[in-house]
Amino acid sequence: MNLPNKITISRICLIPLFLAVMLIPFDWGVWQLGDHELPVQHFAGAAIFIFASATDWVDGYYARKYDLVTNLGKFLDPLADKLLVSAALVTLVDLHYIYAWVAILIITREFAVTGLRLLLAETGEVSAAKMLGKIKMWTQVIAISAYLLHDVPLHWLPFSLADVSMAVAVLFTVLSGWDYFAKNKGVFANSK
């Protein structure tokens, strides 16, 4: 197994650690940031999530730079992203930071695209992530991170950065899903 695929697998292995830090009740105290409180536990969970998300860029960089792009990597990389984002979204719903419908919409898109990828794989085609999919992933990472960090208030903004970034993430989730299905609609005509 090459280095980029090992990095991708490390992203998957960080998910249980993220969930344990976020959901097992610890009392690590609270950081006071002006008039804003941030539980140290949530900061630690955000750090794990952000680090795990950053490995997505690292594995892609090494795969392209050293010509280590493989079909396994094309399959594992988006799967790792979907597992990490899904775990974080379910955590945010459990903590009552986001509405369940937001998580359901995003996770449904992920399952639908994964199903389409499986159909494409039957025809021998393994599709790498496209630009809209990458934008979707990073908008989701930004939104989830903002919620995990308790949306540290920017007093000069008249709105919640976390809420706006999640709205943008939902928009790119829908757009990238629609784009993926529109560009691969022929697979349905060819499937048995």
Residue, then its C-alpha position, 0 to 999 in steps of 0.5 A: m500500500n502506498l503512502p497516500n493510501k496509508i494517509t487516507i486510512s489514517r483519516i478513517c482511523l481518526i474518526p473513532l478518536f474524534l467521536a470518543v473525544m466529542l461524545i464521551p463525557f469528559d470535564w476538561g474545563v472551559w476556555q473563556l474567550g471574551d464573553h464566549e465559552l469554549p469547552v476544551q473537549h470541543f476544541a480538542g474534537a475540532a482539532i482532531f476533525i481539522f487535522a483529519s480533514a487536512t490529510d485529504w489535501v496531503d494524500g492528494y498532493y503526494a498521490r499527484k506529485y509522485d504519480l501514486v494515483t491508484n484505483l484504491g485511492k480513488f475509492l478510499d479517499p472520497l469514502a474517508d471524507k464521507l465517513l468523517v463528515s457523516a460522523a461529525l454531522v451526526t455528532l452536531v445533531d446529537l449536540h443540538y448544534i444543527y437540525a437533523w434535516v441538514a445532516i440527512l440531506i448531506i449524508t443522503r447525497e453522500f450515499a447516493v454518490t457512493g451508489l453511483r460510483l459503485l455502478l460506474a465501477e461495474t463498467g470499469e470506470v472509477s471516478a476521481a473527485k471533481m472540483l465541485g466535490k472538492i469545494k463541497m468537502w471544504t465548505q463542509v469542513i469549514a462549517i463543521s469546524a465553526y460549529l465545533l468551535h462554538d461559532v466564536p462570535l465575530h461581533w462585526l458580522p450581523f450573522s452566525l458564521a457557522d450558520v452561513s457556512m453550513a448554508v453554503a455547504v448545503l448549497f454545494t452539497v446539492l450542486s455537486g450531487w446534481d452535477y455528478f448525476a447529470k454527468n454520469k446519467g448514462v450509467f443508468a441506461n447501461s446498467k442491467 
